[in-house]
Amino acid sequence: MRARRSRARTGAVGLVAAALTASAFTAPAQAATHPDGAERDHRATQRALEGIVRGGIPGVTGQALTEAGVWRGTAGVGNRKTGAPRKADDRFRIASITKTFVATVMLQLESEGRLDLDDTVETWLPGAVRGHGHDGRKMTVRQLLNHTSGVFDFLNDPAYARKYLDPGFHVNRFKTRTPQEAVDAAMANPPTFKPGTDYAYSNTNYVLAALIMEKVTGRTYEREVRDRIIKPLKLRATVMPGNSSLMPQPSSRAYSTVSRDPAATKIYDVTSQNASQSWAEGDMISSAGDLNRFYSALMKGKLLSPRQLKAMKTTPPGSDYGLGLERHTWSCGTNTWGHGGGWIGSVSFAATTEDGRHAFAFNLNGDWSETGMLDALEAEFCGVEPGTTRAQAPAPR
């Protein structure tokens, strides 16, 4: 889901308030654990995680996967009431990082000859994409996956936002939302542009993609992701939550201001919320370790053929977004592929070098500040000390 304040949206992580000071949280930053000989390689990363907490977020958990082994770092608290620290093996809502899983399955289905990414949306979902200028006959599955379809983002529909985000979250947080409700909200608005003429991130694209997945396979999106990715890679901390409102353990509490007012300072515990309200566009729960294993395996070709992986990393003109995967180039010249994820109470990012040999994922259990996220990524992939890079941080969508 979208999370950058500099981009127009009414998504949950867009309900960002001024960051509280770190003094609001009583627990000290937690020391990281390191594999033999790797401590100096991650000291800057640990300092960056601590900087995120100083910026006002309750707590952060992160892991790096390199040839030297697994590094784990935490900072701050996982529970503001008890002061319990964040844990290195915490599970959290990964939000739009889910999109990479969906795109991977769609590419697998294409390799099996069960669909063509250049099929029209209408081919698989007859009549579903119509209204206010939308036309599924003129857009392709590929355009859904790389956000060039022009389909309106349902999170930006005013009625939808009032019901599920601000102010309706507190009343409706446990209600089940169907995929069709999201599609209907999108169709109530005109498209952003004609298909294939521009790029604009839209969560509706992945609702439609998962509906196509279910039409092609005759099985649920959850079962396809579980059988094709989670089980083969043994991602034991990764959960397809369905319409559950519970968080599996171990996990920390999640916090949000749940407000579009940037001056809002009251923080709510939003840990429990019905996962169906983000579905295939962002419902999965995972851990930093599992995300590293997933992206590393993806880049190493363990899930897709070379041709399909190349297609996944092919970006349209003017965009760094391929098929459920986004490219970033860091200050030292290192290129990574990954995805961000932001939802009510949870902001995450996962990135992996092109050879899959260096992966890094981390999560914030508060959604009102992105301060320090860029520092963490620059520290991990370039060894840059926190606060010395001025470039804009990537968007946890």
Number of C-alpha atoms within 10 A of each C-alpha: 31 28 31 20 18 8 11 11 19 24 28 28 32 29 24 26 22 14 21 19 13 19 12 12 20 16 21 15 22 21 13 20 17 19 11 9 8 15 14 10 16 21 18 21 28 26 22 27 32 26 24 26 28 23 18 22 30 31 32 31 32 30 28 26 21 16 7 13 12 17 22 23 27 29 31 32 28 27 21 20 10 10 15 16 23 28 22 24 22 22 24 32 31 31 31 31 29 27 29 26 23 26 24 23 20 27 24 17 17 15 15 10 9 14 20 16 17 12 16 19 26 19 14 20 16 12 13 17 22 18 16 12 16 25 21 23 16 15 23 21 26 26 25 28 27 28 27 26 32 25 32 25 25 26 25 18 20 14 13 19 19 14 15 21 26 20 14 14 20 15 11 16 19 18 17 16 18 13 19 13 13 22 22 18 20 28 24 17 19 15 19 18 17 16 21 18 11 16 21 16 21 28 29 26 28 26 24 26 26 24 17 21 23 17 14 14 13 10 11 14 22 18 13 20 18 19 11 15 21 20 12 11 16 13 18 12 20 23 20 20 19 18 19 15 17 12 19 16 11 14 20 25 23 25 24 26 28 29 23 18 14 15 12 16 17 11 16 14 16 20 21 15 20 21 27 22 23 24 26 29 27 28 25 25 20 24 27 30 27 21 26 27 19 25 30 26 19 22 22 18 16 16 21 19 15 13 10 17 19 13 14 23 19 18 17 18 10 8 16 17 25 23 26 24 26 22 22 18 14 17 15 11 10 13 16 24 25 26 29 28 26 30 27 29 26 26 33 30 27 27 28 30 22 20 16 22 17 21 29 30 27 30 28 31 29 32 28 33 24 23 18 22 26 22 27 30 25 27 26 24 26 18 19 19 17 23 14 10 15 9 11 8 17 18 22 25 25
